[in-house]
């Protein structure tokens, strides 16, 4: 997708390819962020709280991550529609005309999870001293 657009020096939008790339970006980034938080909290619970995790905890955490991401993406696209996705640089994502959707669809979670990850891993580190 992006290679063709780079070669042609323009992005074909609106198009199914642009919408697909925007959705992959939105879903993928949220999955990474929420998976990071799940791993962070699981590590904290085991190291600091001395929690004996159930055997199937990975399944529950994975299901929780996918449910949260489906909700965030579903609400973002469900409320505003696919037309929020368009050219942004050399790829497609939520355009600059939709700042609220960018914030609530990705950035709020990304920065909140970053701060929580630093805090919890900091506590993990201090606990091991």
Secondary structure, 3 states (H helix, E strand, C coil): CHHHHHHHCCCCCCCHHHHHHHHHHHHHHHHHHHHHHHHHHHHHHHHCCCCCCCCCHHHHHHHHHHHHHHHHHHHHHHHHCHHHEEEECCEEEECCCCHHHHHHHHHHHHHHHHHHHHHHHHHHHHHHC
